[in-house]
Structures are given as C-alpha cells and as structure tokens.
Amino acid sequence: MKYPPYPAYKPSGVQWIGDVPEHWDVKKLKYAASINDEALSETTEPEYEFNYVDIGSVSFTEGITKHETMEFENAPSRARRIVKKGDTIVSTVRTYLRAIASIGTFDDPLIVSTGFAVVRPQTCEAGYLSYALRERSFVESVVARSTGVSYPAINASEIVDISILLPSPNEQKSIAAFLGRETGRIDSLVAKKKQLIERLKEKRSALISRTVTRCLPPDAAQEFGLQPHAQFKPSGIDWLGDIPEGWEVKKFSHEVSIVNGQVNPLNEPYATMLLIGPEHVESKTGKLLRTETAIDQAAESGKYLCPEGSIIYSKIRPALQKLVIAPKKCLCSADMYPLNGSDLVDNSYLYWLLLSDRFLAWSVLESDRVAMPKINRDTFSKLRIPIPSLAEQTEIASYLDRETAKLDQLTAKVSEAIERLQEYRTALITAAVTGKINVDSASSRIAHEKSAV
C-alpha cells in the first residue's frame, strides 16, 4: 500500500536526514539514551553462569541468532557488557557487519561482547529507539565514522554524537507498533522462503546421492539411450549399500591419482596462475566463489599444479565438502588435492560422487579419527568407489549438470526474493523513523477500511 506523508516538513539541519516532519525534534543520541551503563566486575564469582553473545552471533536482519552458555572463569575477557530488556546493541568493531539487535525478554543473565555499545533508552521509547538505530542512514553513519582498514572500529562516544529523530512519545509508540507488525509479516515471509531453500538443497543432495550410487531414473536412462537397471547387488561397503548389478567396485587409489610434487608460486609461470584454496570454494555445491592469482594472495611455496578439468578437493574439514573442477590449468593450496580419474573413471562422474551425501558421511567418519579433521592419502587408499561403464558415467554427469542447474536457478530466484523483502524491510524502517511516511495516518486508514468491511 502507499503510505501518506506528514502535512508539513522542515529542514533537519543534518545532511543525511534531509527534511523532517515539522513537529519532530532532531537530537544527538546521547540526549535520548545512555550507553554502556553496566559491566561485569572482575571480582564476579567464578561460577557465575550467563549466556554470551559475540559479534558473529548478531545479524542486521535477524538480530541475535545464537548465544553460548558459559561461566565467568571460563569466559573471554571481552564478555563483560550487561544488557537488559529494552536495550539495543550496536557493534563498534567490524562495523561493516552491521551487527545491531534489540534486546527482548530473556530468562537468564545475558552478557554481550565489549565489541558492542549497549544503548539504553532514557527519554525515548525503547521500541522506537531500537528501530531508529537500525535506520539505514544511522547505520551508514556508524560505518563511515569507523577507522581502520582490516578491522574498522568506532568509539562508543562517537556513536552517541550521531543525531536521531524524536517525534512525540505517542508517535514513537505508534511507529514502534507499526514497524513491529509490518516487519513481523516480512520476517514471516522470509522464514517461509528460507525453508523452501532448505528443501531445495535437500532435494539437490538427495538427487546427487541417489544418481551416483543407484543409477539414472528409468525415464532419464531411456532419454540418454541407456537401458534402465532392474537388478541390484550388495556392494559390500557400508556407506554405499546396494548398487546396480552391472557396476563394479574398485579401490580409489587404483582408479584415481592424486597429484604429487609441489611448485613454488613465487616463480613464473606460476605466480600469475589462478590459485584455488578452500576459501575460494562454496561448501557443498562445487562452485568457485572467486578467483585470485598467486600474486594476489602473496602465496608462499608449497602449491600443487592442477591440470584443467582435474578435481580440486579440500582434504581438511571434509564436512564442509569443498571441491571444484579446475576451470583451467591452475594451482591449488597444500590443503587441497588435485585428483584425476583413470581410463575407467570420468572426472565429471567422480566430481558428482565426491559431492554426494554418502561420500560425505564416509569422509566425516574417517576424518573424525584424527585431531584435525582431514582426509590424507592413506585414508583415500582404503576407499572403494562404485564404477559404472564410462558411457553411463558421462550420462550421469550430464543428467546431474542439468537437473541441479534447474534446482540452483529456483534457489537463486528464492534468494533474490528474500533480498528484495529484506531491502523493503530496511526501507520501511527508514521511512517510518525519518518521517517520510505518516504511520498514525496510515494506521487510522487501515482501521477505517477494516471497520467498513
């Protein structure tokens, strides 16, 4: 719906705010709220238990997403700020993360990191203040005032010098109620779309696992000119289960080679080659997130040379399932293996096999036996894998390329819808707390329309 403006506006005197409703005040935050009022004393009892919230536990759109229960004697030195219901926490470190959240009702003591400024309302409504501190221009002002490149930070004293808009107490209550209702509806839609994304991801994983271990569906097999498999046999391998009767089971080390020998990326032609590490690969999708050369990363010695089309598999923390097909001749970090199939194993089929949930279960189980989760060469040598004919491997890979692309497109569309909803949510908050829309007038019109029905 289109929300009405206020009858009259005036210049706010603050460039980023612009014009404001004629009867609203513009004041620095310190005249409406206090900051960092309470902290745990260093003499706190060692057994004192509380829930702790760090910077990484707060999302700009979702608020506090998790917390950790701990005792004071085991807590990090930054676990000190005491918060109460009605407070709003604003990150003062890594401000680009925009970690801001309002504090609602909670049962146990809640302590947040000293990397937050705890803002407590004094002469304004708590609900309104929580939205005013999440208003786009206020947030951008915090980020702009931060100093430091890799770890930008701002002093709490600078945050309270930023101006906010203050309508009358009754209007503050109306705005908070309006935004609580409207953002609640948006959040509900976002939650449903996130559930849909999870279902799409589950469908993708199930499709991959079923196809690389149980063969193509009958209609797909016929489409690709193959005879559907009607008979299955035990593979003799726990993680694999039954496989099509015509498939073989062979040792990984006999059919897949792991590249040996490392090169020095400081030397040419290696220095200007693409260098792929675990951080460049998206978990569980086999997609390359970004590309950087060895020079870009100031890489040191100890990198593997990967032929184009080889599979680059992260041997550390296999639960993250990070692997990608080399888009061209490149390097990979020592944390990854370049893999190449034999004459009996097509790399494209091997790629999908390594992305399957069944292989993931095996890799996690095997890697849990060492201190740092890792799949080493000896572990790979014990592995046995299913091997269809080369023709079937090729068709399985083609089928999965096509079908996962469809699911990925759907997932992307849902993700875009979530982004639009979250952008609208932010825009609505900004419009309401800067007086661009008249919430009282809008609420009255809605109530009138409902009573007329």
C-alpha positions in Angstrom: 0.0 0.0 0.0 1.1 3.6 -0.4 1.7 5.4 2.9 0.8 9.1 3.2 3.4 11.8 4.2 3.0 14.3 7.0 1.3 17.6 6.3 4.4 19.8 6.7 8.1 19.4 6.8 11.2 21.4 7.8 14.9 21.2 7.2 16.5 18.9 9.8 19.9 20.7 9.6 21.6 17.3 9.2 22.6 16.5 5.6 21.9 12.7 5.7 18.5 13.2 7.3 17.1 15.9 5.0 13.6 17.3 5.7 11.7 16.0 8.7 8.1 16.4 10.0 7.6 20.0 11.2 6.9 19.0 14.8 9.7 16.4 15.2 13.0 17.1 17.1 16.5 16.3 15.9 18.8 15.4 18.8 22.1 13.7 19.3 21.7 10.1 20.6 23.3 11.0 24.0 20.3 13.2 24.9 17.9 10.4 24.5 19.8 7.4 25.7 22.8 6.3 27.9 25.5 3.9 26.8 27.4 1.0 28.4 25.8 1.5 31.8 26.7 -1.8 33.3 29.5 -4.3 33.1 30.6 -7.5 35.0 33.1 -6.8 37.7 36.5 -8.6 37.6 35.5 -9.8 41.1 32.5 -11.7 39.8 32.1 -15.2 41.2 34.0 -17.7 39.0 30.9 -20.0 38.9 28.6 -17.2 37.7 26.8 -18.6 34.6 25.4 -16.5 31.8 24.5 -16.5 28.1 27.1 -14.8 26.0 26.6 -13.0 22.6 29.6 -12.2 20.4 29.7 -10.1 17.2 29.4 -13.2 15.0 26.1 -14.1 16.7 24.2 -11.0 15.6 22.6 -10.4 12.2 21.4 -7.0 10.9 18.2 -8.6 9.6 17.6 -11.3 12.2 19.0 -9.9 15.4 20.6 -12.3 17.9 20.9 -15.6 16.1 22.6 -17.7 18.8 24.3 -17.5 22.2 26.8 -19.5 24.2 26.3 -20.5 27.9 29.4 -20.2 30.0 30.8 -19.5 33.5 32.7 -16.3 34.3 36.0 -18.1 35.0 36.0 -19.7 31.5 34.6 -16.6 29.6 36.8 -14.5 27.3 37.9 -11.1 28.7 35.5 -9.3 26.2 32.4 -11.0 27.8 31.6 -8.1 30.1 28.7 -5.9 28.9 25.4 -6.4 30.9 22.2 -5.9 28.9 18.6 -5.6 29.9 15.2 -5.8 28.1 14.7 -2.7 26.0 18.4 -2.1 25.3 19.8 -2.1 21.7 23.3 -3.4 21.0 25.4 -1.8 18.2 28.7 -3.3 17.1 31.7 -0.9 17.5 34.2 -3.3 15.8 34.0 -4.7 12.3 31.2 -2.2 11.8 30.8 -3.3 8.2 29.0 -6.4 9.6 26.2 -4.0 10.8 25.6 -6.2 13.9 22.7 -4.5 15.6 20.0 -6.0 17.6 17.3 -5.1 20.1 17.1 -6.9 23.4 13.7 -8.5 24.1 12.6 -10.7 27.0 15.1 -13.4 28.2 15.2 -15.7 31.2 18.9 -16.0 32.0 21.6 -13.3 32.5 22.7 -12.0 29.1 26.2 -10.7 28.6 27.5 -9.3 25.3 31.0 -8.6 24.0 32.8 -5.3 24.7 32.7 -5.0 20.9 29.2 -3.8 21.3 27.9 -0.4 22.5 24.8 -1.1 24.8 22.4 1.7 24.2 19.7 2.1 26.9 16.7 4.5 26.3 16.3 7.3 28.8 13.9 9.9 27.3 12.5 7.9 24.4 10.5 4.7 23.9 12.7 1.6 23.8 10.8 0.1 20.8 11.2 3.3 18.7 14.9 3.6 19.6 15.6 0.1 18.5 14.3 0.9 15.0 16.0 4.3 14.9 19.4 2.6 15.5 18.7 0.2 12.6 17.7 3.0 10.2 19.8 2.9 7.1 21.4 6.4 7.4 22.3 5.9 11.1 23.9 2.6 10.3 25.9 4.1 7.4 27.0 6.9 9.6 28.4 4.5 12.1 30.3 2.7 9.3 31.5 5.9 7.8 32.9 7.2 11.2 34.8 3.9 11.8 38.6 3.9 11.4 40.9 1.1 10.3 41.0 -1.0 7.1 41.0 -4.6 8.1 39.3 -4.2 11.4 37.3 -0.9 11.3 36.1 0.3 14.7 34.4 3.3 16.3 34.4 4.6 19.9 31.1 4.4 21.7 31.4 8.2 22.5 31.2 8.8 18.7 28.1 6.8 18.3 26.2 8.9 20.9 27.2 12.0 18.9 25.1 10.9 15.9 21.8 12.6 15.6 18.4 10.8 15.6 14.9 12.0 15.1 12.5 12.2 18.0 8.7 12.5 17.4 6.4 12.8 20.4 6.2 9.8 22.8 2.8 8.7 21.5 4.1 8.8 17.9 7.2 6.8 18.9 4.9 4.2 20.3 2.8 4.2 17.1 5.8 3.9 14.9 7.3 1.0 17.0 3.9 -0.8 16.9 3.6 -0.3 13.2 7.1 -1.5 12.4 6.8 -4.4 14.8 3.6 -5.5 12.9 4.9 -4.9 9.4 8.4 -6.2 9.9 6.9 -9.3 11.6 4.9 -10.0 8.4 8.0 -9.6 6.3 10.1 -11.8 8.6 7.4 -14.5 8.4 7.6 -14.4 4.6 11.4 -14.5 4.7 11.3 -17.5 7.1 9.0 -19.5 4.7 11.3 -18.7 1.7 14.3 -19.9 3.7 12.5 -23.1 4.5 11.9 -23.5 0.8 15.6 -23.0 0.1 16.5 -25.7 2.6 14.0 -28.1 0.9 15.6 -27.3 -2.5 19.0 -28.0 -1.0 17.8 -31.3 0.4 16.3 -32.3 -2.9 19.6 -31.5 -4.7 21.6 -33.6 -2.2 19.2 -36.5 -2.4 19.2 -36.3 -6.3 23.0 -36.5 -6.4 23.4 -39.3 -3.9 20.7 -41.4 -5.5 22.0 -41.0 -9.0 25.7 -41.7 -8.4 25.0 -44.7 -6.3 21.8 -46.1 -7.7 21.9 -45.0 -11.4 19.8 -42.8 -13.5 16.0 -42.9 -13.1 14.4 -45.1 -15.8 13.0 -42.3 -17.9 16.3 -40.4 -17.8 18.2 -43.6 -18.8 15.9 -44.0 -21.8 16.3 -40.4 -22.7 20.1 -40.8 -22.8 19.9 -44.1 -24.8 20.7 -46.4 -21.9 18.9 -49.5 -20.6 17.5 -48.9 -17.1 18.9 -51.1 -14.3 16.4 -53.5 -12.9 18.7 -55.6 -10.7 20.9 -54.5 -7.8 23.5 -56.3 -5.7 25.2 -55.6 -2.4 28.3 -53.5 -2.8 29.9 -54.9 0.3 30.6 -51.4 1.5 28.6 -49.9 4.4 28.4 -46.3 3.2 27.5 -47.4 -0.3 24.8 -50.1 0.1 23.3 -51.8 -2.9 24.5 -50.8 -6.4 23.3 -51.7 -10.0 24.2 -55.3 -10.9 26.4 -54.2 -13.8 28.5 -51.8 -11.8 31.9 -52.6 -10.3 33.5 -51.6 -7.0 37.2 -50.6 -7.2 39.9 -49.2 -4.9 40.0 -45.4 -5.1 43.8 -45.5 -5.2 43.8 -47.8 -8.2 41.4 -45.6 -10.3 42.1 -42.1 -9.1 45.5 -40.4 -9.0 46.5 -37.7 -6.5 49.0 -35.2 -8.0 52.4 -35.4 -6.3 55.1 -32.7 -6.1 54.7 -29.1 -5.4 55.8 -25.9 -7.2 56.9 -22.5 -6.0 54.2 -19.9 -6.7 56.7 -17.1 -6.4 58.2 -18.1 -9.7 56.8 -17.7 -13.2 54.7 -19.0 -14.8 53.1 -20.0 -11.5 53.0 -16.5 -9.9 50.3 -15.3 -12.3 48.3 -18.5 -12.3 44.9 -18.9 -10.7 45.4 -20.2 -7.2 42.5 -22.1 -5.5 42.2 -22.7 -1.8 39.3 -24.0 0.4 38.3 -20.3 1.0 37.5 -19.9 -2.7 35.0 -22.8 -2.9 31.4 -22.8 -1.8 30.5 -25.5 0.6 28.5 -28.5 -0.7 27.9 -27.0 -4.2 31.2 -27.5 -6.1 31.1 -23.8 -7.1 34.1 -21.4 -7.3 33.2 -18.3 -5.4 36.0 -16.0 -6.6 39.3 -16.1 -8.5 42.7 -14.8 -7.4 46.2 -15.4 -8.7 49.1 -16.5 -6.6 50.4 -12.9 -6.7 47.0 -11.6 -5.5 47.3 -13.8 -2.4 51.0 -13.2 -1.8 51.3 -17.0 -1.9 54.3 -18.8 -0.5 55.8 -22.1 -1.6 54.0 -25.5 -1.4 51.3 -25.4 -4.1 50.1 -28.2 -6.4 49.9 -27.8 -10.2 46.4 -28.8 -11.4 45.6 -29.7 -15.0 42.4 -28.2 -16.5 39.4 -30.4 -15.7 41.0 -32.1 -12.7 39.1 -32.2 -9.4 40.4 -30.0 -6.6 39.3 -31.5 -3.3 39.8 -29.9 0.1 41.4 -32.5 2.4 40.9 -30.5 5.5 37.5 -30.3 7.3 35.8 -32.6 4.8 32.4 -32.0 6.5 32.4 -28.7 4.6 32.5 -30.7 1.3 34.6 -28.2 -0.7 35.6 -29.3 -4.2 35.6 -27.8 -7.6 36.6 -28.8 -11.2 39.7 -26.8 -12.3 38.4 -24.3 -14.9 41.9 -24.1 -16.5 45.4 -25.1 -15.7 46.0 -23.6 -12.2 47.4 -24.1 -8.7 45.8 -25.3 -5.6 46.8 -24.8 -2.0 48.5 -27.6 0.0 45.2 -28.0 1.9 43.7 -29.4 -1.3 44.3 -32.5 -3.5 44.2 -32.4 -7.3 42.5 -35.6 -8.4 42.3 -37.3 -11.8 40.4 -40.4 -12.8 42.0 -43.3 -14.7 40.9 -44.6 -18.1 37.9 -46.2 -16.3 36.8 -43.1 -14.3 35.5 -39.9 -15.8 36.3 -36.8 -13.8 32.8 -35.4 -14.2 31.3 -38.5 -12.6 33.9 -38.5 -9.9 33.1 -34.9 -9.1 29.4 -35.7 -8.5 30.3 -38.8 -6.5 32.5 -36.7 -4.2 29.6 -34.3 -3.8 27.2 -37.0 -2.7 25.9 -37.3 0.9 27.0 -40.9 1.0 30.6 -40.0 0.3 30.3 -37.1 2.7 29.2 -39.5 5.5 32.3 -41.7 4.8 34.7 -38.7 4.8 33.4 -37.3 8.0 33.6 -40.7 9.8 37.1 -41.2 8.6 38.4 -37.7 9.3 37.0 -37.8 12.9 39.7 -40.2 13.8 42.4 -37.6 13.8 42.7 -34.3 15.9 42.3 -32.0 12.9 39.6 -33.4 10.6 41.5 -34.4 7.4 41.4 -36.9 4.6 45.0 -38.0 3.9 46.4 -40.2 1.2 46.4 -43.3 3.4 42.7 -42.7 4.2 41.9 -42.4 0.5 43.8 -45.6 -0.3 41.3 -47.6 1.8 38.3 -46.1 0.0 36.3 -48.2 -2.6 34.1 -46.5 -5.1 31.3 -47.6 -7.4 32.2 -47.5 -11.1 29.6 -47.7 -13.9 30.6 -48.0 -17.5 32.2 -44.9 -19.0 29.2 -44.2 -21.1 26.9 -44.3 -18.1 29.3 -42.1 -16.1 29.1 -39.5 -18.8 25.3 -39.6 -18.9 25.0 -39.5 -15.1 27.2 -36.3 -15.1 25.2 -34.7 -17.9 21.9 -35.5 -16.1 23.1 -34.1 -12.8 24.5 -31.0 -14.5 21.1 -30.3 -16.0 18.9 -31.2 -13.1 21.0 -29.5 -10.4 21.1 -26.4 -12.6 17.3 -26.3 -12.5 17.3 -26.5 -8.7 20.0 -23.9 -8.5 18.0 -21.5 -10.6 15.0 -22.0 -8.4 17.1 -21.4 -5.3 18.6 -18.3 -6.8 15.1 -16.9 -7.5 14.0 -17.5 -4.0 17.2 -15.9 -2.6 16.6 -12.9 -4.8 13.1 -12.6 -3.4 14.5 -12.8 0.2 16.9 -10.0 -0.7 14.1 -7.8 -2.0 12.0 -8.4 1.1 14.9 -7.5 3.4 15.6 -4.4 1.4 12.0 -3.4 1.6 12.1 -4.1 5.4 15.1 -1.8 5.8 13.5 0.9 3.6 10.2 0.7 5.6 12.1 1.2 8.9 14.0 4.2 7.4 10.8 5.8 6.0 9.0 5.4 9.3 11.7 6.7 11.7 12.7 9.6 9.5 9.1 10.8 9.0 8.8 10.1 5.3 5.6 8.2 6.0 2.8 9.2 8.4 2.3 6.0 10.4 -0.6 7.4 12.5 -2.4 8.4 9.4 -1.7 5.0 7.7 -2.9 3.1 10.7 -6.0 5.1 11.0 -6.9 4.5 7.4 -6.3 0.7 7.7 -8.5 0.6 10.8 -11.2 2.6 9.0 -11.1 0.3 6.0 -11.3 -2.8 8.2 -14.3 -1.4 10.1 -16.1 -0.6 6.9 -15.9 -4.3 5.7 
